[in-house]
Amino acid sequence: MEENVMGYQRDASDHGRPSERFRNTAYVINKSRSYFDAAHSAGLMAVHGRSTIGRAFALGLGPLNDRRQVIDYVRCSYLGLDNHPTIVAAAIKAIEAHGSLHWSCARTRLNFDLLAELEAALSEMFSARVIAFSTVMLANLGAMPILASGLLTNGEKPIVVFDRIAHLSLAYHKPVVADETRVETIEHNDIDALERLCREQRVVAYVCDGVYSMGGNAPIKELRELQERYGLFLYIDDAHGISLFGRQGEGFARTQFPEVLGDRTIIAASLAKGFGASGGMLMLGTAEQEALFRRYAIPYAFSVAPNLAAVGAALGSCKIHRSAELAERQMRLSQRIQVFDCRVETPEKGNSLPIRMVPTGSEAKAIALARELLDAGFYTSVIFFPTVAQRKAGVRVCITADHEVDDIKRLCECLLEKVPEAIIEPDKASAPVAE
């Protein structure tokens, strides 16, 4: 049996080729149950709270005055927009305009007028044909069967290649894709392996993240070169990269493609995270693709649209994305990443992305470290199998534009006290940061 990063196992056939088995749910649960039990017992998971000011929140339940104030490094609102008054007001306005939260019908029948306004605004901002979904997971669910069918590749079914650490909202659909066509998994960012498949196969589609949730990014430049050389179809989930780059927040992936997206690239992205609202979207390159998805993507044809609060909030975020405030927040985020990187050594040090992983190796050490940080007033994400491979555990820190510089410095001091090996030697320190 061969185990992948998510713990799923697949059988090898007599010819060394994997059979069509991509899941082993019992294995994943049995291997990870003790880690989840320990993290829950330590008060690190399923935590409740209420936003207060900036990145602080009141921990727990009950009267606000009785609760501890904790600085949050878990939420992925990298530009700090999830608390923005413009977005909150726009969500309320949309509900009041319709006198409803959502319509319980499929989108092939009836749609909010505000949703059409949102999709038009997003399409203009991102120079693509944008379809909004309730979540990125649903956007991917709708796309994967269509990608596997060959209808996006001139009627010829592609070999669908997944990056080994592609997000679970992508990897989850491997069995559905495998029911249509051959599925392969390659090592993370293995351009050589991908090029070999492109040379060997007539049609190849590659599925990856733009910015990975545990840190790092896809090599977009090299992927585009393969696309131009071999006609590689690219499906990129840029949920963690949207809004962080580009004049109108086009995101990590979209900013690296030409103005016309073309018929061989689809970018999925989040309307939450950096965008600060709620929901997901697909950026498509052609009218034919748009018509296909609006008729046959399962979450579109047989489920409800994003609710009106989500639609209104996203419209509010569009206003911010079209204003000078976006660039200001992007700059604030960049400065805060540098503040962290000047103090703590991580595998991601020096990149322009807001995710930092402090590795511990041991799951028990990761849980203990996250608990000590929470006791010190910092809520971080403890990460272990199946999110990462076994014995590759650690603590994830999400840096945002709304974090106070002093709070980042205090977190760094606490981390260095607990993880001395993360101390940056003087000759490796970056230049001073304007704060």
Helices and strands as residue ranges (DSSP letters): E 2-3, E 9-10, H 25-41, E 49-51, E 56-59, G 64-66, E 69-72, G 81-83, H 85-98, H 113-126, E 129-133, H 136-149, E 159-163, H 168-171, H 174-178, E 183-186, H 191-200, E 204-209, H 220-230, E 233-237, H 251-254, E 265-270, G 273-275, E 280-284, H 287-296, H 298-301, H 308-321, H 324-341, E 355-361, H 363-375, E 378-379, E 381-383, E 393-398, H 405-418, G 420-422, G 426-428
